[in-house]
Amino acid sequence: MALAIFLFTYVFIAGARLPFLKLDRPGGALLGAVLMVVLGVVTPAEVFGHSDNPARHAIDGDTIILLLGMMLLAAYLSQAAFFRTAGAWAVRKAHTPRLLLVAVTFISAVLSAFLVNDTVCLMLTPLVLVTVEDAKLPPAPYLLAVCMGSNSGSVATFTGNPQNMLIQGASGLSYASFAAYMALPALLSTAIVTGALVYLFRYDLPSKRFDPQPPPPPVDRGLLWLTLIVLAGVVAAFFAGLPMSWSALAGAALVMALSRREPREALERVDWVLLLFFASLFVVVYGVNKHGWAEDIRELFAPLMAGPPWRETLGFAGLTLVASNLFSNVPFVMLARTWVPTLQNVELGWHVLALGSTLAGNLTLIGSVANLIVFEAARGKVNMTFLGYLRIGLPVTLLSFVVGLAVLLAEHALF
């Protein structure tokens, strides 16, 4: 029963539609979670975490709280016009379309290293669309720069994306040690994304200089400095090893208390649908794990990872890249986080899972929620097809993944 519900839910996670049910990803995940409880696979006590044993908690509350805290901080940055200011700065500094493409990619990557990549894409996409329209430039390469740069940059830290947050909760690794290993692969992946986009769109972007002078956005300097200082304190708390979920939520609450603004606007900017989506997925995957199907799936792929540590690592890396697109990266990480402790090099396994599941988001249009956010927001202005995205995503993902994995292996060999 658990596997049947999971497969039913996966139909919607993969973006498919059933003719008799008009459900999207969040709706399908919620229906799957409800079926898990109604059909007795998961108990209500397990859903609400009433047991003293954390292993009997279906929903990872720390991940949900961390997501909420980071979304609120991003919402206050948006209210203070931080994202619009960053976009205007990029336009002023970039005097050619290609330099603007480089700037958009790296801005998206750097912001996503510290804020949740889905939120960054949600904030940047409308700004990029306005910018390229004013400059009379084709929007597709710049939208790809937003989502692909966001995916590659978010590799760097636990707060970059939801799957890294899941890994943080399961691995027990510190924020500082994870970032120390993942920063260079993230940087090189972003550089590869940038170079690939510039090369692949070399005939679409004019080489002539342009000098757009966007009017400076009205900035709430008090709110901007308050949020930036608190965000810096939150990141410092991460590096100090304090609980990440409550550090983020405490920072958001502090800004809320000191901003002298009604909190409703910030709360309305939180993507509550995304939080519901992840909470529902937790319940569905917990039901699969509870009945042993996750272990059965691991045994199915065990031959790919049999042998010495290097072969095990390469097999797990390839499995992560492919399965993150088949199952979607967040559900796959929810399954695979129970497998990593069985690997010969556990810490390397966590790093490979983070790298593969995140960079896999650049492979296909449905590989990452960030991709869907960008091109849903641009609907009517850009018609990005699955094959059109794959033509760009395939070389970008394979090259960045191979380089990132090589760097990870070298780092573990040296340190």
TIZAKE-536881 format. One line per 3 residues: number of its first residue (from 1); for each residue z, x, y of N, C-alpha, C. Coordinates in steps of 0.001 Angstrom, whole numbers, plus 500000, padded with zeros to 6 digits. Each point is the difference from the previous one (the first is absolute). Layout:
# residues N
NUM = Z X Y Z X Y Z X Y; ...;
***
This chain:
# residues 415
1 = 500000 500822 498790 500000 499178 501210 500000 500859 501264; 500851 501076 499999 500091 500863 501185 498653 500639 500313; 499322 500501 498966 498706 500643 500209 498961 498991 500482;
4 = 500038 498788 499457 499049 498966 500419 500176 499662 501477; 501247 499897 500454 500262 499711 501414 499536 501158 500873; 500258 501232 499527 499571 501172 500770 498475 500010 500146;
7 = 499283 499756 498931 498538 500004 500049 499483 498872 500892; 500662 498847 499941 499636 498887 500872 500192 500389 501469; 501133 500650 500287 500275 500442 501368 499006 501056 500440;
10 = 499632 500894 499062 499075 501083 500336 498650 499477 500466; 499580 498845 499497 498730 499417 500431 499986 499860 501522; 501127 499569 500565 500070 499808 501452 500224 501322 500724;
13 = 500782 500912 499396 500222 501314 500609 498679 500738 500153; 499118 499841 499019 498696 500669 500035 499031 499355 500989; 500419 498916 500616 499165 499366 501010 499072 498931 499456;
16 = 500122 499679 498715 499148 498953 499413 500543 498621 500372; 499148 499015 499885 500388 498616 500288 499676 499126 498795; 500898 499071 499711 499739 499015 498967 499527 498716 500678;
19 = 498989 499346 499445 499417 498838 500686 500972 498857 500201; 501018 499900 499127 500922 498878 500103 501301 500369 500722; 500120 501259 500451 501187 500433 500736 499574 500818 501215;
22 = 500331 499527 501185 499663 500733 501221 501203 500871 500397; 500179 501087 499243 501128 500890 500231 499499 501391 500356; 500687 500644 500956 499689 501387 500324 501005 500910 499299;
25 = 500061 501276 500370 500899 500942 499334 501475 499595 500126; 500512 499754 501213 501419 499610 500094 500300 498709 499253; 499098 499011 500112 500226 498733 499302 499980 500171 498497;
28 = 499064 500810 499480 499940 500250 498568 501226 500734 499491; 500472 500998 500796 501206 500741 499607 501224 499094 499985; 500122 499122 501005 501130 499084 500048 499972 499033 498821;
31 = 498807 499486 499677 499883 499100 498850 500384 500726 498713; 499574 501257 499873 500366 500777 498821 501489 500197 499882; 500667 500279 501124 501455 500191 499992 500714 498713 499602;
34 = 499537 498887 500547 500614 498710 499665 499813 499690 498514; 498818 500275 499463 499753 499758 498574 500914 500867 499133; 500245 501235 500422 500906 500875 499246 501388 499367 499869;
37 = 500456 499356 501066 501335 499381 499978 499969 498653 499280; 499024 499165 500325 499934 498652 499422 499839 500063 498478; 499233 500965 499521 499752 500108 498559 501033 500865 499291;
40 = 501048 500398 500701 501133 500672 499369 499826 501478 499728; 498926 500617 500530 499815 501442 499792 501025 500786 500818; 500222 499570 501241 500965 500632 500908 500994 498926 500432;
43 = 501270 500342 500044 501018 499032 500407 500180 500013 501511; 500442 498892 500599 500286 500002 501439 501028 501058 500389; 500983 500255 499122 501001 501023 500304 499353 501368 500140;
46 = 498985 500279 499191 499295 501288 500111 499180 500068 501277; 499424 498891 500409 499218 499974 501239 500889 500280 501204; 501176 499390 500030 500872 500125 501166 501001 501148 499869;
49 = 499903 500783 498922 500822 501199 499870 501473 499720 499853; 500363 498973 499256 501408 499648 499836 500732 500891 498990; 499260 500803 499258 500620 500887 499017 500500 501274 500670;
52 = 501083 500570 499458 500504 501285 500496 499133 501162 499530; 499132 499755 499049 499117 501039 499483 498686 499989 500782; 499691 501068 500778 498754 500008 500786 498754 499836 499143;
55 = 500074 500393 498728 498840 499857 499126 499668 498537 499731; 500950 499111 500299 499786 498564 499784 499600 499286 501288; 499635 500762 501023 499559 499417 501262 498475 500013 500029;
58 = 499392 498842 500089 498535 499927 499978 499400 500532 501294; 500594 499679 501137 499450 500378 501301 500723 501248 500506; 499220 500992 500393 500547 501226 500581 500307 499733 501469;
61 = 501246 499619 500272 500381 499627 501357 499863 501133 500990; 500238 501250 499565 499891 501134 500917 498578 500141 500537; 499003 499804 499140 498612 500115 500446 499658 498901 500999;
64 = 500440 498775 499742 499723 498891 500913 500670 500246 501353; 501252 500477 499981 500724 500251 501250 499348 501145 500772; 499571 501041 499296 499332 501127 500661 498704 499539 500656;
67 = 499221 499208 499286 498776 499451 500577 500295 499171 501245; 501011 499144 499926 500364 499146 501132 500410 500839 501197; 500847 501010 499773 500452 500839 501105 498861 500730 500677;
70 = 499079 500578 499217 498880 500736 500580 499025 499057 500705; 499811 498794 499470 499124 499033 500667 500573 499581 501351; 501321 499829 500067 500617 499618 501274 499866 501117 501030;
73 = 500209 501248 499576 499832 501117 500930 498552 500069 500491; 499038 499794 499100 498596 499990 500406 499710 498834 500944; 500662 498871 499779 499797 498843 500879 500467 500304 501419;
76 = 501132 500695 500133 500483 500359 501343 499103 501044 500654; 499455 500925 499210 499037 500945 500551 498771 499259 500519; 499566 498995 499271 498853 499214 500433 500314 499237 501289;
79 = 501192 499426 500089 500396 499289 501213 500017 500927 501210; 500353 501254 499769 500056 500963 501096 498637 500590 500332; 498940 499572 499302 498619 500445 500206 499767 501416 499499;
82 = 500785 500444 499026 499829 501347 499457 498636 500163 499349; 499577 499036 499187 498738 500127 499280 498811 499932 500959; 500086 499124 501006 498920 499931 500991 499924 501284 500815;
85 = 501157 500593 500295 500016 501255 500739 499389 501130 499178; 500324 500030 498712 499421 501022 499123 498488 499840 499925; 499517 498759 499931 498563 499767 499952 499308 500415 501290;
88 = 500608 499669 501140 499413 500388 501286 499972 501514 500162; 501057 500665 499535 500045 501471 500058 498882 500603 499169; 499768 499467 498803 498937 500519 499129 498637 499859 500665;
91 = 499753 498874 500664 498715 499782 500660 499820 500970 501158; 501065 500247 500753 499895 500916 501154 499743 501436 499544; 500595 500404 498880 499874 501381 499546 498711 500254 499231;
94 = 499475 498975 499357 498790 500164 499197 498787 499652 500852; 499138 500970 500225 498845 499778 500870 498709 499778 499227; 500077 500014 498666 498823 499681 499189 500425 499022 498910;
97 = 499063 499223 499479 500347 499058 498928 500615 500683 498776; 499533 501206 499671 500539 500678 498831 501436 500456 500224; 500288 500487 501196 501385 500387 500302 500912 498782 500009;
100 = 499470 498874 500451 500793 498771 499968 500306 499603 498556; 499041 500184 499105 500221 499701 498582 501103 500899 499436; 499965 501271 500357 501048 500937 499568 501355 499564 500539;
103 = 500036 499614 501276 501265 499605 500631 500573 498745 499347; 499155 499011 499725 500476 498761 499374 500570 500291 498618; 499312 500846 499230 500474 500316 498649 501370 500653 500028;
106 = 500169 501000 500855 501264 500741 500021 501130 499189 500635; 499699 499189 500998 501041 499142 500571 500499 499029 498940; 499075 499389 499271 500388 499074 498937 500811 500716 498929;
109 = 499600 501223 499650 500706 500755 498962 501403 500398 500441; 500138 500515 501212 501310 500452 500481 500968 498832 500141; 499530 498905 500567 500875 498833 500139 500416 499468 498630;
112 = 499068 500011 499048 500296 499469 498668 500926 500903 499205; 500142 501262 500407 500923 500893 499305 501446 499583 500227; 500259 499287 501094 501380 499635 500320 500224 498490 500019;
115 = 498954 499254 500313 500096 498543 499985 499215 499486 498797; 500232 498807 499592 499311 499438 498837 498509 499868 500312; 499135 500512 499113 498564 500053 500308 499401 498618 500230;
118 = 500482 498991 499284 499472 498647 500208 500253 499530 501427; 501186 500303 500517 500339 499607 501369 499152 500756 501009; 499794 501287 499766 499172 500807 500898 498583 499424 500068;
121 = 499433 499658 498855 498651 499430 499977 499949 498669 500741; 501046 499211 499835 500065 498706 500673 500000 500173 501518; 500678 501048 500496 500095 500235 501432 498751 500679 500564;
124 = 499416 500940 499252 498901 500804 500533 498650 499302 499943; 499776 499159 499005 498663 499435 499800 499471 499244 501221; 500762 499084 500615 499462 499303 501172 499692 500955 501153;
127 = 500813 501044 500152 499776 500967 501084 498724 500792 499770; 499780 500406 498767 498781 500754 499675 498765 499134 500201; 500074 498744 499610 498854 499101 500167 499632 499854 501479;
130 = 500988 499833 500849 499739 499871 501440 499416 501296 500549; 500553 501132 499567 499562 501305 500503 498541 500269 499658; 499631 499803 498738 498617 500318 499609 499014 498990 500576;
133 = 500460 498777 500221 499114 499009 500624 499701 500390 501436; 501030 500442 500729 499798 500430 501387 499095 501226 500073; 500128 500904 499014 499200 501227 499993 498642 499806 499326;
136 = 499708 498761 499540 498731 499673 499334 499753 500909 498793; 501022 500094 499145 499923 500815 498799 500084 499101 498763; 499420 500433 498870 500110 499199 498767 501448 499978 499522;
139 = 500549 498836 499684 501425 499924 499662 500353 500508 498605; 499064 499935 499034 500339 500292 498601 500648 501370 499792; 499429 501110 500523 500647 501295 499751 501402 500093 500568;
142 = 500251 499354 501121 501322 500083 500626 501015 499137 499260; 499560 498886 499447 500899 499185 499184 500343 500728 498699; 499001 500675 499408 500280 500820 498822 500962 501130 500351;
145 = 499871 500540 501199 500913 501060 500434 501434 499487 500087; 500170 498753 500438 501341 499427 500093 500630 499872 498620; 499302 499337 499068 500634 499734 498699 500050 501243 499118;
148 = 498941 500800 499968 500007 501198 499166 500945 501060 500555; 500027 500151 501308 500953 500925 500604 501432 499549 499771; 500206 498694 500075 501335 499458 499756 500448 500254 498573;
151 = 499108 499775 499037 500347 500242 498598 500320 501470 499754; 499164 500896 500505 500213 501427 499735 501248 500519 500713; 500238 499573 501219 501181 500463 500725 501298 499476 499424;
154 = 499941 498795 499423 501229 499391 499477 500507 500687 498745; 499204 500914 499421 500451 500773 498846 501216 500847 500347; 500146 500368 501265 500922 501064 500389 501476 499676 499809;
157 = 500399 498741 500160 501429 499674 499978 500262 498730 499206; 501270 499783 499722 500397 498783 499293 499742 498748 500832; 500013 500116 501324 499828 498821 500851 498547 499759 500362;
160 = 499075 500763 499402 498600 499834 500345 499378 498740 499449; 500456 499558 498831 499390 498817 499383 500980 499391 499003; 499756 498764 499588 500941 499330 499082 500144 500678 498649;
163 = 498906 500555 499454 500139 500617 498676 500864 501260 500057; 499929 500747 501100 500897 501149 500148 501454 499556 500130; 500221 498862 500649 501357 499458 500092 500533 499649 498611;
166 = 499126 499444 499161 500402 499699 498622 500371 501282 499261; 499220 501043 500211 500259 501278 499335 501323 500589 500488; 500281 499847 501276 501273 500505 500533 501181 499331 499310;
169 = 499914 498684 499828 501101 499289 499375 500187 500358 498540; 498909 500298 499300 500093 500296 498571 500266 501468 499705; 499547 500895 500882 500061 501434 499693 501306 500656 500391;
172 = 500625 499513 501070 501197 500664 500498 499707 501282 500750; 498712 500311 500258 499649 501196 500768 500384 499812 501463; 500311 501093 500661 500348 499911 501416 498736 499889 500843;
175 = 500153 499415 501179 498880 499853 500940 499432 501361 500361; 500887 500978 500236 499566 501328 500438 499220 500721 498911; 500492 499963 498756 499310 500723 498938 498650 499363 499688;
178 = 499940 498674 500045 498724 499320 499757 498993 500372 501073; 500423 499950 501267 499089 500324 501100 499551 501454 499942; 500885 500900 499555 499646 501414 499922 498838 500227 499042;
181 = 499971 499279 498896 498914 500140 499037 498753 499228 500411; 500175 498835 500646 498874 499101 500214 499303 500184 501347; 500607 500726 500931 499421 500125 501342 498640 500697 499966;
184 = 499902 501116 499261 498723 500729 499964 498905 499207 499291; 500263 499396 498838 498957 499142 499412 499559 498872 500936; 500951 499424 500756 499641 498934 500948 499102 500541 501108;
187 = 500351 501171 500528 499211 500598 501078 498587 500333 499531; 499888 500628 498837 498680 500367 499485 499178 498759 499642; 500649 498975 499450 499298 498758 499682 499448 499352 501266;
190 = 500798 500017 501066 499549 499430 501274 498829 500797 500563; 500064 501326 499886 498895 500835 500466 498722 499711 499215; 500141 499794 498685 498833 499683 499170 499424 498642 500377;
193 = 500866 499008 500199 499542 498677 500433 499229 500123 501311; 500546 500756 500934 499362 500162 501314 498637 500662 499873; 499963 501126 499282 498733 500705 499843 498952 499161 499285;
196 = 500429 499258 498984 499062 499170 499243 499432 498882 500864; 500854 499362 500793 499520 498908 500857 499033 500525 501066; 500325 501130 500598 499108 500580 501009 498647 500335 499375;
199 = 500025 500567 498793 498740 500384 499336 499209 498770 499560; 500664 499052 499353 499290 498842 499450 499432 499090 501084; 500627 500005 501192 499520 499156 501099 499343 500832 501105;
202 = 499519 501191 499642 499427 500895 501015 498766 499413 500670; 499278 499139 499298 498799 499402 500593 500306 498702 500751; 501197 499469 499788 500359 498735 500660 500726 500211 501319;
205 = 500566 501194 500184 500772 500276 501209 499185 500873 500935; 499709 499535 501203 499226 500819 500943 500772 501257 500385; 499262 501064 500248 500639 501277 500348 500260 500138 501490;
208 = 499475 499091 500808 500170 500104 501444 501448 499738 500393; 500383 500570 501117 501354 499815 500510 500116 498634 500669; 501179 499480 499980 500264 498786 500751 501344 500184 500693;
211 = 500184 499261 501045 501215 500190 500790 500628 498654 500332; 500426 499280 498980 500667 498717 500270 501353 500234 500653; 500340 499189 500920 501291 500109 500676 500756 498684 499856;
214 = 500613 499777 498837 500720 498739 499807 501192 499925 500950; 500229 498839 500572 501167 499878 500882 501275 500239 499216; 500968 500694 500593 501244 500266 499267 500732 498697 499695;
217 = 500478 499840 498770 500699 498756 499646 501363 499960 500686; 500487 498797 500306 501351 499889 500581 501047 500372 498960; 500750 501058 500272 500964 500538 499047 501416 499629 500426;
220 = 500783 499498 499076 501429 499782 500223 500698 501311 499660; 500166 500867 501005 500496 501357 499743 501422 499996 499435; 500826 499092 500479 501368 499948 499488 500028 499681 498512;
223 = 499243 498963 499605 499948 499628 498594 499330 501086 499174; 498959 500632 500562 499290 501040 499260 500920 501179 499695; 500717 500488 501002 500884 501148 499774 501163 499638 499092;
226 = 500533 498799 500182 501093 499556 499135 499546 499996 498536; 498823 499420 499739 499527 499890 498616 499663 501366 499428; 499374 500857 500798 499643 501335 499510 501241 500825 499684;
229 = 501014 499908 500857 501233 500751 499750 500698 499489 498741; 500068 498688 499867 500635 499432 498809 499197 500352 498753; 498673 499939 500097 499161 500353 498855 500219 501458 499604;
232 = 500109 500884 500988 500284 501409 499700 501347 500132 499296; 500985 499212 500433 501306 500019 499349 499934 499484 498572; 499166 498985 499778 499847 499452 498654 499364 501036 499079;
235 = 498964 500681 500478 499351 501040 499199 500981 501144 499725; 500810 500347 501007 501019 501035 499783 500991 499565 498922; 500364 498722 500000 500896 499483 498961 499345 500094 498620;
238 = 498688 499748 499945 499283 500162 498725 500125 501434 499500; 499731 500957 500896 500058 501414 499608 501422 500423 499645; 500980 499330 500607 501401 500334 499708 500480 499419 498678;
241 = 499172 499187 499392 500348 499444 498696 500775 498699 500050; 500087 499360 501176 500682 498711 500107 499134 498907 499363; 500603 498886 499580 499218 498915 499371 498847 499566 500906;
244 = 498789 500100 499497 498830 499759 500836 499889 498548 500438; 500279 499066 499093 499823 498592 500329 500898 499583 501162; 501273 500338 499896 500936 499574 501039 499897 500848 501254;
247 = 499527 501232 499894 499732 500798 501200 498896 499343 500820; 498923 499577 499318 498892 499353 500702 500427 498675 500610; 500750 499197 499235 500407 498694 500512 501026 500149 501121;
250 = 500886 500990 499890 500966 500252 501071 499279 500418 501277; 498960 500842 499864 499226 500392 501172 499316 498814 500647; 499415 499130 499179 499341 498809 500536 501003 499085 500690;
253 = 501183 499847 499412 501039 499159 500604 500483 500591 501321; 500081 501326 500080 500428 500643 501249 498992 499750 501118; 498717 500151 499684 498972 499708 501010 500065 498539 500411;
256 = 500194 499126 499032 500083 498572 500277 501163 499700 500955; 501124 500698 499787 501187 499751 500816 499862 500564 501416; 499305 501142 500155 499944 500688 501285 498744 499724 500805;
259 = 499018 499319 499414 498709 499842 500668 500017 498972 501119; 501016 499151 500023 500101 498929 501000 498765 499090 499946; 499525 499776 498790 498887 499082 499763 500416 498997 498927;
262 = 499404 498821 500058 500223 499034 498935 499447 500576 498695; 500784 500021 498931 499513 500611 498759 498922 499204 499291; 499771 498757 500409 499053 499152 499267 498608 500623 499952;
265 = 499544 500580 501118 498646 500557 500027 499849 501130 498981; 500996 500873 499919 499943 501090 499028 500058 499460 498576; 500868 499014 499785 500119 499427 498653 498712 499306 499579;
268 = 499304 499405 500960 498751 499320 499662 498890 500982 499658; 500143 501261 500430 498996 501021 499683 500197 500589 498606; 501140 499743 499382 500238 500483 498639 499077 499267 499039;
271 = 499426 500737 499075 499098 499386 499016 500850 499429 498863; 500540 498805 500223 500859 499371 498998 499224 499666 498731; 498709 499729 500141 499177 499713 498818 499941 501219 499091;
274 = 499885 501189 500604 499967 501227 499203 501332 500218 499286; 501107 499729 500679 501313 500144 499370 500148 499029 498834; 499543 498759 500192 500039 499025 498910 499114 500440 498840;
277 = 498850 500575 500310 499076 500486 498988 500682 501061 499123; 500658 500974 500639 500641 501064 499236 501202 499474 499207; 500778 499119 500588 501141 499436 499272 499517 499238 498762;
280 = 498910 499266 500140 499454 499254 498854 499474 500947 498925; 499329 501076 500433 499506 500982 499039 501145 500647 499230; 501111 500267 500697 501164 500566 499321 500413 499122 498818;
283 = 500046 498704 500219 500438 499077 498952 499002 499997 498838; 498697 499973 500328 498975 499976 498947 500061 501269 499158; 500057 501156 500656 500002 501270 499260 501320 500185 499254;
286 = 501103 499503 500559 501277 500071 499288 499920 499237 498679; 499350 498838 500024 499843 499229 498770 499190 500744 498963; 498958 500710 500444 499184 500794 499087 500825 501141 499403;
289 = 500773 500686 500859 500846 501095 499521 501083 499502 499048; 500583 498857 500337 501113 499457 499211 499590 499740 498562; 498779 499593 499801 499533 499663 498652 499219 501139 499342;
292 = 500090 501188 500612 499468 501186 499341 498516 500237 500148; 499309 499179 500787 498560 500166 500110 499630 501249 500787; 500824 500391 500968 499707 501224 500754 500005 501211 499079;
295 = 500960 500039 499078 500055 501108 499043 498810 499954 499051; 499588 498805 499608 498823 499873 499132 498751 500499 500716; 499895 499691 501289 498850 500474 500779 500019 501524 500097;
298 = 501197 500576 500173 500117 501465 500059 499561 500624 498679; 500409 499404 498897 499607 500529 498689 498484 499932 499809; 499385 498985 500606 498546 499863 499892 499287 501189 500639;
301 = 500568 500485 501116 499369 501101 500717 500603 501360 499643; 500961 500024 499093 500671 501250 499639 499037 501089 499536; 498932 499692 499229 499086 501074 499584 499375 500763 501164;
304 = 499833 499334 501156 499426 500686 501159 500944 501069 500557; 501303 499853 499704 500991 500904 500580 500671 500868 498946; 499438 500044 498800 500590 500796 498932 499649 501469 500189;
307 = 500947 500877 499649 499723 501426 500059 500904 500721 500965; 499615 501191 500438 500826 500815 500896 500158 499345 501371; 500930 500495 500828 500271 499359 501300 498773 499838 500880;
310 = 499106 501003 500032 498842 499899 500888 499083 498854 499585; 499827 499820 498680 499157 498908 499537 500675 498653 500248; 501296 499954 499792 500732 498767 500269 499859 499596 501465;
313 = 500126 500990 500893 499898 499725 501433 498610 499512 500377; 498966 500674 499498 498632 499591 500321 499695 498612 499436; 500481 499729 498789 499781 498681 499414 500693 498906 500787;
316 = 501240 500262 500411 500747 499010 500780 499362 499806 501371; 499497 501100 500591 499339 499900 501301 498746 499139 499908; 499176 500243 498978 498793 499191 499839 500313 498542 499728;
319 = 501002 499758 499164 500417 498631 499710 500464 499296 501271; 500769 500707 500822 500509 499416 501248 498860 499619 500926; 499010 500882 500131 498879 499734 500901 499219 498773 499558;
322 = 499715 499915 498694 499193 498885 499492 500808 498699 499968; 501217 500077 499455 500802 498778 499836 500439 499417 501330; 500155 500838 501030 500395 499485 501315 498914 499129 500600;
325 = 498760 500209 499572 498922 499122 500454 499822 498807 499081; 500315 500158 498723 499894 498874 499076 501129 498997 500210; 501234 500521 500128 501174 499142 500127 500433 499800 501449;
328 = 499430 500772 500926 500463 500140 501384 501181 500968 499993; 500115 500810 501055 500935 501130 499946 501469 499593 499916; 500409 498972 500731 501420 499628 499977 500430 499471 498625;
331 = 499264 499046 499388 500397 499575 498649 499982 501145 498984; 499020 500915 500126 499967 501105 499045 501218 500898 500163; 500391 500293 501237 501188 500844 500209 501244 499305 499459;
334 = 500076 498682 500156 501137 499272 499445 500079 500170 498478; 498832 500053 499346 499975 500229 498560 500286 501463 499669; 499310 500904 500697 500024 501414 499628 501305 500703 500358;
337 = 500791 499424 500895 501242 500694 500365 500986 500073 498832; 499796 499184 498965 500845 500116 498799 499453 501058 499041; 498761 500459 500231 499399 501002 499123 500311 501428 500432;
340 = 500112 500212 501315 500106 501365 500526 501182 500773 499408; 501188 499382 499821 501114 500774 499422 499736 500545 498605; 498964 499498 499325 499684 500510 498661 499053 501197 500048;
343 = 499476 500341 501187 499081 501129 500117 500745 501326 499904; 499275 501057 499684 500631 501308 499837 500454 500577 501345; 499235 499774 501062 500401 500427 501343 500161 498745 500850;
346 = 501235 499507 500067 500247 498689 500610 499696 500015 501498; 500472 501023 500723 499778 500036 501445 498509 500056 500326; 499262 500821 499286 498554 500049 500197 499375 498642 499678;
349 = 500518 499321 498983 499494 498678 499658 500139 499009 501139; 501154 500027 500677 500184 499109 501153 499009 500331 501110; 499794 501291 500249 499064 500404 501051 498567 499600 499658;
352 = 499618 500168 498741 498655 499613 499570 499815 498486 500104; 501026 499252 499626 499924 498537 500103 499815 499572 501452; 500731 500627 500915 499865 499665 501422 498613 500369 500515;
355 = 499536 501200 499662 498692 500449 500478 498880 499120 499441; 499994 499810 498683 498908 499260 499366 499960 498542 500400; 501158 499345 500019 500020 498565 500322 499632 499745 501452;
358 = 500302 500956 500888 499686 499808 501417 498545 500331 500302; 499529 501161 499547 498610 500360 500257 499027 499089 499254; 500462 499387 498908 499155 499030 499291 499629 498839 500912;
361 = 500817 499747 501018 499707 498928 500940 498716 500217 500773; 499532 501256 500079 498756 500291 500716 498761 499817 499138; 500176 499734 498707 498860 499943 499088 499193 498714 500165;
364 = 500683 498860 500029 499303 498710 500080 500567 499157 501136; 499269 498972 500350 500418 499114 501086 501311 499298 499685; 500211 499670 498705 501223 499298 499616 501068 500959 499483;
367 = 499760 501308 500134 500948 500967 499468 501291 500084 500781; 500001 499552 501235 501188 500103 500846 500099 498763 500885; 501222 499552 500214 500219 498885 500931 499552 500390 501402;
370 = 500153 501285 500350 499578 500479 501320 498512 499753 500222; 499178 500255 498983 498557 499757 500120 499718 498533 500293; 500682 499134 499272 499769 498562 500161 500439 499532 501377;
373 = 501120 500544 500497 500478 499632 501332 498945 500346 501053; 499429 501207 499895 499032 500466 500994 498752 499128 500000; 499427 499767 498830 498713 499303 499978 500135 498485 500061;
376 = 501195 499482 499710 500245 498582 500274 500091 499777 501502; 500658 500942 500701 500115 499892 501462 498641 500143 500677; 499077 500725 499354 498679 500223 500587 498954 499032 499493;
379 = 500437 498978 499273 499039 499033 499450 499199 499360 501131; 498682 499912 499797 499125 499466 501034 499363 501088 500835; 500619 501190 500017 499440 501132 500750 499472 501082 499064;
382 = 500611 500117 498823 499552 500972 499005 499993 499309 498645; 498890 500075 499311 499903 499426 498659 500046 501144 498992; 501194 500371 499586 500167 501102 499059 500008 499447 498577;
385 = 499013 500389 499210 499914 499543 498618 500752 500960 499080; 500246 499548 498770 500689 500843 499022 499204 501273 499740; 498694 499870 499784 499166 501172 499701 499824 500883 501225;
388 = 499931 499382 501182 499885 500787 501225 501216 500876 500224; 501162 499456 499711 501226 500794 500125 500049 501071 498922; 499628 499634 498771 500059 500946 498886 499106 501214 500249;
391 = 498877 499798 500659 499089 501107 500303 500692 501075 500841; 500890 499576 500874 500770 500948 500810 501265 500425 499261; 500669 499038 499374 501310 500259 499417 499974 500912 498796;
394 = 498931 499945 499204 499955 500800 498769 500041 501500 500285; 499091 500548 500807 500084 501441 500255 501257 500406 500769; 500409 499167 500947 501203 500320 500771 501223 500075 499100;
397 = 500158 499019 499121 501183 499938 499140 500007 501126 498976; 498876 500210 499338 499963 501037 498967 500280 501381 500582; 499384 500310 501126 500198 501324 500600 501431 500172 500492;
400 = 500521 499013 500714 501360 500121 500531 501028 500012 498880; 499754 499247 498933 500941 499957 498888 500025 501330 499251; 498832 500569 499733 499939 501288 499304 500688 501089 500819;
403 = 499722 500042 501288 500623 501011 500862 501507 499768 500087; 500410 498760 500205 501431 499697 500097 500741 500340 498724; 499403 499687 498853 500639 500303 498723 500093 501509 499784;
406 = 498954 500727 500366 500030 501460 499870 501106 500605 500856; 500175 499468 501207 501060 500499 500875 501375 499700 499410; 500174 498795 499475 501280 499648 499376 500326 500926 498831;
409 = 499026 500248 499159 500230 500885 498849 500343 501405 500463; 499317 500472 501052 500293 501328 500529 501405 500062 500598; 500379 498959 500726 501341 499961 500605 501074 500046 498923;
412 = 499818 499228 498932 501001 499990 498932 500017 501316 499231; 498849 500637 499887 499951 501291 499326 500700 501087 500822; 499873 499920 501321 500585 501023 500877 501463 499754 500312;
415 = 500376 498715 500114 501347 499701 500468 500830 499265 498959;
***
